[in-house]
Structures are given as structure tokens and as C-alpha cells.
Amino acid sequence: MTSTSCPITNEPAQIRAKTADYTEYDCPSCGVFRISSAALALAGDNPETLAEALSVAQNAAEKGEVPLVDNVVSG
């Protein structure tokens, strides 16, 4: 695992996996989640947008499934 900052909370986090489609983070506050490169680009410099998208992804994830943030509403 690679140490980095969580794109949502800016806390120290770990990158658990990285593919062409997403990066999987393990953050002490957010837990384990995946976020697509497209979602990061759309959110820009707005962690509140990512936090809202993560909440939606967590609610949509099946039990035991890692939440995936793959869409955000920008603006």
C-alpha cells in the first residue's frame, strides 16, 4: 500500500489498489472506497462534492461491497 492524502478529508490514507478506472483508498474517517479518475476531475478542488458522492455510493453499495464514487454533480 502507498501512503497519500484522502481526496475527501485530506487525512493520511493508504492507496490499496489503483487501476486505469479507479483508485481504492483506505481512510480513517471515510473507510475503504473507490473513486474514479473522472469523478476526481469533475469534482476539481471541491472535497464537499466528493463527500456527498461518497455518501451516496456508501448507501448504494451492497453489504461487503467497496463503495465506488464514479459520478459527481459539479457546480
C-alpha positions, 0 to 999 in steps of 0.5 A: 500500500502507498501512503497519500492524502484522502481526496475527501478529508485530506487525512493520511490514507493508504492507496490499496489498489489503483487501476486505469478506472479507479483508485481504492483508498483506505481512510480513517474517517471515510473507510475503504472506497473507490473513486474514479479518475473522472469523478476526481476531475469533475469534482476539481478542488471541491472535497464537499462534492466528493463527500456527498458522492461518497455518501451516496455510493456508501448507501448504494453499495451492497453489504461487503461491497467497496463503495465506488464514487464514479459520478459527481454533480459539479457546480 
